[in-house]
């Protein structure tokens, strides 16, 4: 694995600032609790008087609800409360912002407890709270629901047909460019078009043109911890929610809107989170638990099982994509066109916008058009999953690029270097890149030992793929309190799903001149820190880190002022440098001045906020070697290297871990993972035995090369890391499979049956 020093030297295009804390690898602040089992996750929360909830879910993928009879459940011994959608206020058509996308509140409410229709198997219909879980589950099965079963539509293209059953009568096709909506109900919720240059001329100028169609399956984030919510609706009207979530403030907003209570009445307490990857932003259980608690008068906890997680929470969308690209005789891209349809699930909200912006993001293309559709189908409402929309798009584009390279007789890495997006490149959606590091990741791969080591065995192949994610800024807040021993308590609102406590603490420590171990970070509830947006979009190290930097500057200003007062000198003669406050004739370290100031005067409390929106965007390039069994179609990964521009690696071990983890999830998406539905819309593999995520037995060591092209939009040059590494793997794997056995794969996953099918077709 490349070290931070090696990659800084390899990047070499800019002078690297010398840091004392940033770039080191301190032990994570929450490490001991997590490895000893003391950390409290969602299901570990126990509140005095707590009872347990169970949810009744639809056995049908598409049906009208004719009636619900809860009388038998209500009469069952040990049952304390039963609720349906009738216990939730009518939300109306207001749109709420969840941090990684907006949602119509009526749809969000109906997704929690179905009102007039169920739109996927597993859709929540009613909930029961009882003295124990077994009673709650038994009572839930006593609820009688009369359904009018409707034909399901599971395929994104079929859902777009005029004859398709309409899922939501209130959905009209919105033209993204104008905001205008169609005049009749439709499964197509949104239509997006981006254009640049003269597409017809661009293809006329091309010597080679490749056009292909692609399909990708619905896949899940695969987090180990299931969804859980514990809620107390107190007698005084205050609502407290304990839940593992990627956004406590987002949960607070959703709860206030769905329950029609003032925002100040809701407090959200974050539990440790056992994986999220974008899937733990929307609420699924908390509203039902809240109304159950209000009826029962005690706290209620609901925990999903694995089948419910897979069948009823937001996966990432399946898609249909058509890509057409042209190049001239010199290998320069002249034109590109994309037609993309993404599954939204039961309600609108697929990441088609992000996919349409990412589809050609790695290339400088003079003429292009991208057309995208957000399409409702009878599957769970989609949710974010690491660079949502980008992996589908990259699989299609990068595969066509690989075919163009084949026609040109050009090395794929050289083609990418020739056509790579750079500072000043304008994307087809209109955005012009600032300083970016795609070229540097390509050069890092080209110069790697992996790239320069030839393959030697039969049925072996090597593939390369690149990918992009925008990253996000949004709002963050941090409060820093100086203790009398010179340590600092750092309160933040960003829930920690990737080591962000330590990454934020390290940036604060760098700014204030302390060691990371002197900072005590804590993720606190919504009543204890300023508003902070979700942990998602690779924004936390960037945005909350910036807030921590600002909190350090605030403290330094206070220390200078207080030291000048203590020393009875003009504040202009006092400065703060390298962890010490320096006056005309004396100086004190941070710890010394902290101890001195604690003896008299007000406490030292620093405040930092961030609402910057220059996250820089990030690119990665992956290289993979595979061996394909020609008798079974099974693909074994022999070697994998991932290079990524992270701007500045705050904690290199965390950066490597994010790159490795994202690559593994992308490999699973590429080779194994898919939702398998029967014709009735029932998911037949709703468990981790049949929905197969990669394990350590399926993978070699993922070699991570950290490339550092500092982001000019951050004081330490940070770019988000977590999203990009899931984007290139399927495309890189497709190229490797082709180079190993000579077949092209246009559908994900590239599982053994699909690969074998193409091999047999080739032989026939």
Secondary structure, DSSP 8 states (H G I E B T S, - for coil): ---HHHHHHHH-SS-----SSTT-----TTHHHHHTT-S-BGGG---TT-EEEEEEE-SSSSEEEEEEE-HHHHHSTTEEEEEEGGGS---TT-EEE-SS-EEEHHHHHHHHS-SSEE-STT-EEEEEEESSHHHHHHHHTT-EEEEEE------HHHHTSTTS--S-TT---EETTT--B-SS--SEEEEEEEEES-HHHHHHT-SEEEEEEEEE--B----SS--EEEEEE-TTS-EEEEE--S-HHHHHHHHHHHHT--GGGEEEEE-B-S--TTSSSS-SSHHHHHHHHHHHSS-EEEE--HHHHHHHS--B--EEEEEEEEE-TTS-EEEEEEEEEEEEETSS--THHHHHHHTTTTB--SSEEEEEEEEE-SS------SSTTHHHHHHHHHHHHHHHHHHHT--HHHHHHHHB--TT-B-TTS-B--S--HHHHHHHHHTSTTTTS---STTEEEEEEEEEE------EEEEEEE-TTS-EEEEE-S--SSSHHHHHHHHHHHHHT--GGGEEEEE--TTSS-----S-TT-IIIIIHHHHHHHHHHHHHHHHHHHHHHHTS-GGG-EEETTEEE-SS-EEEHHHHHHHHHTSSS--EEEEEE-------EEEEEEEEEEE-TTT--EEEEEEEEEEE-SS-SSHHHHHHHHHHHHHHHHHHHHT----B-TTS-BS--STTTS----GGG---EEEEEE----TTSTT-----TTGGGTSHHHHHHHHHHHHHS----EE---HHHHHHHHHHHH-
